[in-house]
């Protein structure tokens, strides 16, 4: 979690330095989501930098707490782990500043739980498409679909199940202060 805090603070610092050149509709934004990758449920936060390159490209940094679901004896167990994402996002407005679509891709770093994995970190990639609807200038809802590939396996569990691999969905809201 300390690594996530450092990455988030670094992005926030970069975003703050560019505040002078921003318009009201192009500022840093903060997202909160419920997500799922394969069978792993999660909760996440992210920061999207102000858009640049003609307001079409931004940098996103985020972190999630996820739960790996697996059988431990005769009971289903959910064990938490974290991940950190950094990616590049490209967007296109559909209707003024109210509705837009975007694509995003980047790297992901897993911080597995020692209860189910012998690895302390695992790296991979992700890609997604998203839709965001902003009923007001400061608030929006979004939905994202995509995929994650890390090759991570829970090697301390019987059958060594994979985790953080496969189909990705995120549903959340975004605040633009």
NUGU-412224 format. One line per field, with one value per residue (C-alpha): x, y, z; residue number from 1. Coordinates in pm, whole numbers, plus 50000, padded with zeros to 5 digits. Each point is the difference from the previous one (the first is absolute). Example, Ala and Ser with C-alpha at 12.3 -4.5 7.8 and 13.67 -1.06 7.14 Angstrom:
east	c(51230|50137)
north	c(49550|50344)
up	c(50780|49934)
resi	c(1|2)
//
This chain:
east	c(50000|50297|50098|49647|50009|50331|49872|49672|50181|50241|49712|49819|50315|50034|49631|50026|50289|49780|49698|50076|49950|49676|49645|49710|49924|50361|50127|50118|49719|49958|49817|49852|49890|49882|50182|50050|50280|49913|49856|50180|49775|50156|49964|50216|50100|50178|50123|49981|50235|49879|49964|50270|50071|49695|49806|50008|50268|50046|50194|49816|50139|49787|50000|49765|49944|49883|49894|50108|49720|50112|49921|50185|49903|49620|49946|50018|50256|50057|50355|50090|50284|50077|50097|50127|49930|50147|49874|49945|49644|49871|49648|49754|49695|49668|49770|50171|50155|49727|50070|50322|50168|50361|50259|50272|50299|50294|50188|49882|50199|49850|50084|49890|49909|50264|49717|49950|50315|50377|50054|50015|49921|49877|49984|49765|49791|49641|49785|49642|49727|49782|49696|49951|49687|50031|49659|50182|50340|50132|49848|49982|49929|50210|50001|50310|50062|50329|50260|50294|50297|50249|50066|49951|49925|49920|50279|49935|49645|49901|49966|50190|49707|50071|49899|49996|49978|49711|49694|49986|49695|49994|49696|50047|49967|50245|50033|50164|50068)
north	c(50000|50233|49965|50093|50312|50112|49948|50183|50294|50024|50016|50255|50216|49987|50084|50293|50148|50015|50161|50346|49880|49812|50085|49917|49681|49883|49950|49710|49760|49729|49672|49738|49660|49649|49756|49640|49815|49637|49888|50260|50273|50338|50363|50267|50363|50189|50341|50117|50283|50300|49909|50124|49959|50201|49871|49642|49823|49961|49792|49787|49858|49775|49739|49722|49771|49668|49671|49662|49745|49640|49682|49944|49656|49982|50378|50284|50260|50355|50128|50364|50123|50329|50128|50327|50113|50272|50057|50233|50095|50140|50142|50141|50207|49886|50268|50322|49954|49760|49663|49851|49672|49910|49730|49935|49774|49964|49803|49837|49896|49741|49985|49642|49878|49769|49770|49881|50102|49969|50306|50347|50182|49902|50221|49994|50213|50109|50157|50125|50202|50232|50225|50300|50206|50336|50139|50293|50161|49857|49650|49705|49627|49752|49640|49819|49661|49841|49745|49945|49773|49933|49627|50001|49671|49934|49745|49930|49879|49655|49998|50334|50213|50306|50343|50353|49857|50021|50213|50333|50211|50327|50205|50325|50371|50284|50330|50304|50259)
up	c(50000|50061|49632|49891|50219|49846|49643|50071|50164|49705|49750|50214|50009|49620|49960|50241|49800|49689|50166|49857|49642|50062|49910|50230|49807|49985|50353|50211|50097|50263|49944|50232|49866|50061|49775|49910|49822|49926|50338|50214|50141|50077|50104|49842|49983|49723|49894|49639|49904|49803|49633|49762|49626|49896|50306|49872|50211|50379|50250|50255|50322|50217|50269|50098|50293|49862|50151|49862|50042|50050|50192|50327|50121|49972|50022|49750|50104|49877|50056|49924|49780|49826|49658|49857|49644|49783|49649|49708|49909|49671|49976|49750|50089|49860|50137|50113|50346|50117|49840|49869|49921|50069|49970|50253|50036|50230|50258|50318|50305|50233|50369|50081|50347|50151|50107|49642|49808|50040|49776|50157|49672|49656|49690|49704|49770|49948|49733|50006|49834|50203|49985|50227|50049|50179|50101|50166|49949|50329|50007|49763|49978|49805|49880|49873|49840|49904|50094|50234|49946|50277|49997|50378|50173|50364|50039|50370|49931|49876|49618|49981|49869|49787|50124|49854|49649|49760|49940|50185|50090|50195|50098|50185|50037|49939|50182|49840|50273)
resi	c(1|2|3|4|5|6|7|8|9|10|11|12|13|14|15|16|17|18|19|20|21|22|23|24|25|26|27|28|29|30|31|32|33|34|35|36|37|38|39|40|41|42|43|44|45|46|47|48|49|50|51|52|53|54|55|56|57|58|59|60|61|62|63|64|65|66|67|68|69|70|71|72|73|74|75|76|77|78|79|80|81|82|83|84|85|86|87|88|89|90|91|92|93|94|95|96|97|98|99|100|101|102|103|104|105|106|107|108|109|110|111|112|113|114|115|116|117|118|119|120|121|122|123|124|125|126|127|128|129|130|131|132|133|134|135|136|137|138|139|140|141|142|143|144|145|146|147|148|149|150|151|152|153|154|155|156|157|158|159|160|161|162|163|164|165|166|167|168|169|170|171|172|173|174|175|176|177)
//
